[in-house]
Amino acid sequence: EALEYFVKAWEKLASRYRGIPNDQVSFDLLNEPSPSRFSLDRYVQVMKAAIAAIHRIDPQRFIMIDGWDWGDTPIEELAGIPLVGQSMRGYHPRELTHYPNFYEDKGTPAAWPCIDRNGRLFDQGDAGVVCARMGGIFGAHRHAGALRRMRRMGKGPA
């Protein structure tokens, strides 16, 4: 079963890196879990099993898990587990942060105002704040294209 394989893979990594300080090695178990792949209940079950297995082998290992829905939503069921943190994303609005990917297949240029996949409305003023936050908090190196577009529009960080 996939759960057993996943847990065994993390057990091997935990054994391999056991005792190496957390400031040198930490684990991020699964990148950007999505409801299009599996249910939240299943994700919680898999994360709890992997966390328990890793901590049986290396009780002091720090483990990072990604929030639900591509890392957008904290997972209450996994909060408070010792030596486990939750990683979140700042992909709002995705139509901007992932441009041109959202539009390439549709042949449609990005336009303002922007209505995101959840029906939220963003105007150009909102986008400058979003990009500045992403660049400052979530790492400008990952969002350089969006930041360049915002600067050209006079809305992004200098």
C-alpha positions as CSV (number, residue, x, y, z in Angstrom):
1,E,0.0,0.0,0.0
2,A,1.1,3.6,-0.7
3,L,0.9,4.5,3.0
4,E,3.4,1.7,4.0
5,Y,5.8,2.7,1.2
6,F,5.6,6.4,2.2
7,V,6.3,5.6,5.8
8,K,9.1,3.2,5.0
9,A,10.8,5.8,2.8
10,W,10.7,8.3,5.7
11,E,12.0,5.7,8.1
12,K,15.0,5.1,5.9
13,L,15.7,8.8,5.8
14,A,15.2,9.1,9.6
15,S,17.7,6.3,10.1
16,R,20.2,7.8,7.7
17,Y,20.1,11.3,9.2
18,R,19.5,10.3,12.9
19,G,21.3,12.4,15.3
20,I,22.3,15.1,12.8
21,P,21.3,18.5,14.3
22,N,18.0,20.0,13.2
23,D,19.8,23.2,12.0
24,Q,21.6,20.9,9.5
25,V,18.8,18.6,8.5
26,S,15.0,18.8,8.7
27,F,12.2,17.0,6.8
28,D,9.3,18.4,4.7
29,L,7.2,15.4,4.2
30,L,5.0,16.2,1.2
31,N,5.0,19.3,-1.0
32,E,1.7,21.2,-1.5
33,P,-1.0,18.6,-0.8
34,S,-4.2,19.1,-2.8
35,P,-7.8,18.1,-2.6
36,S,-7.5,17.1,-6.2
37,R,-5.1,14.3,-5.2
38,F,-6.7,12.9,-1.9
39,S,-8.9,13.9,1.0
40,L,-7.8,16.0,4.0
41,D,-8.6,13.0,6.3
42,R,-6.3,10.8,4.3
43,Y,-3.5,13.5,4.3
44,V,-3.8,13.8,8.1
45,Q,-3.7,10.0,8.5
46,V,-0.5,9.7,6.3
47,M,1.2,12.6,8.0
48,K,0.5,11.3,11.5
49,A,1.9,7.8,10.5
50,A,5.0,9.3,9.0
51,I,5.6,11.7,11.9
52,A,5.2,8.8,14.4
53,A,7.6,6.6,12.4
54,I,10.3,9.3,12.1
55,H,10.1,10.2,15.8
56,R,10.3,6.5,16.8
57,I,13.7,6.5,15.1
58,D,14.9,10.1,15.8
59,P,12.8,11.6,18.6
60,Q,14.3,15.0,18.3
61,R,14.0,15.4,14.5
62,F,12.1,18.6,13.4
63,I,9.5,17.8,10.7
64,M,7.8,20.3,8.5
65,I,4.4,19.5,6.9
66,D,2.6,21.6,4.3
67,G,-0.8,23.2,4.9
68,W,-3.8,21.8,3.0
69,D,-4.9,22.9,-0.4
70,W,-1.5,23.6,-1.9
71,G,-0.3,24.9,1.4
72,D,-2.9,27.6,1.7
73,T,-4.8,26.3,4.8
74,P,-3.4,25.4,8.3
75,I,-4.4,21.9,9.4
76,E,-5.9,22.0,12.9
77,E,-5.7,18.2,13.3
78,L,-1.9,18.4,12.9
79,A,-1.4,21.4,15.1
80,G,0.5,21.1,18.4
81,I,2.5,17.9,17.6
82,P,5.9,18.4,19.2
83,L,8.7,19.1,16.8
84,V,6.3,19.6,13.9
85,G,5.7,22.8,12.0
86,Q,3.3,23.7,9.2
87,S,4.5,25.5,6.1
88,M,2.1,27.8,4.3
89,R,2.1,29.4,0.9
90,G,1.3,32.9,-0.3
91,Y,-0.2,32.2,-3.7
92,H,-2.9,34.8,-3.7
93,P,-4.2,35.5,-6.2
94,R,-2.9,32.5,-8.1
95,E,-3.9,34.2,-11.3
96,L,-1.1,36.7,-10.6
97,T,1.5,34.6,-8.7
98,H,1.3,31.9,-11.4
99,Y,0.9,34.1,-14.4
100,P,1.2,33.3,-17.3
101,N,0.5,29.6,-16.4
102,F,-3.1,30.3,-15.6
103,Y,-3.6,32.0,-18.9
104,E,-1.3,30.3,-21.4
105,D,-3.7,27.4,-22.1
106,K,-6.6,29.8,-22.4
107,G,-4.8,32.3,-24.7
108,T,-6.2,35.1,-22.4
109,P,-3.9,37.8,-21.0
110,A,-4.2,38.7,-17.4
111,A,-6.4,41.6,-16.8
112,W,-7.6,43.9,-14.0
113,P,-9.6,43.6,-12.0
114,C,-8.6,40.0,-11.4
115,I,-11.1,37.5,-10.1
116,D,-9.4,34.5,-8.5
117,R,-10.5,30.8,-8.7
118,N,-12.5,31.4,-5.5
119,G,-14.4,34.4,-6.8
120,R,-12.4,37.0,-4.8
121,L,-11.8,40.3,-6.5
122,F,-8.3,41.9,-6.7
123,D,-7.5,45.2,-8.2
124,Q,-4.1,46.6,-9.1
125,G,-3.7,48.2,-5.6
126,D,-4.3,44.8,-4.0
127,A,-1.7,43.1,-6.2
128,G,1.1,45.5,-5.2
129,V,0.5,44.5,-1.5
130,V,0.3,40.8,-2.5
131,C,3.6,40.8,-4.4
132,A,5.4,42.9,-1.8
133,R,4.3,40.4,0.8
134,M,5.3,37.4,-1.3
135,G,8.7,38.9,-2.1
136,G,9.4,39.8,1.5
137,I,8.0,36.8,3.3
138,F,7.9,33.9,0.8
139,G,11.1,34.6,-1.1
140,A,11.5,36.9,-4.1
141,H,13.7,34.4,-5.9
142,R,10.6,32.2,-6.4
143,H,8.4,35.1,-7.6
144,A,10.8,37.2,-9.6
145,G,8.6,37.2,-12.7
146,A,5.6,38.4,-10.8
147,L,7.6,41.1,-9.0
148,R,9.0,42.3,-12.3
149,R,5.5,42.6,-13.8
150,M,4.3,44.5,-10.7
151,R,7.3,46.9,-10.9
152,R,6.5,47.6,-14.5
153,M,2.9,48.5,-13.4
154,G,4.2,50.7,-10.6
155,K,2.7,48.4,-8.0
156,G,5.5,46.2,-6.8
157,P,8.4,46.7,-4.3
158,A,11.4,48.5,-5.5
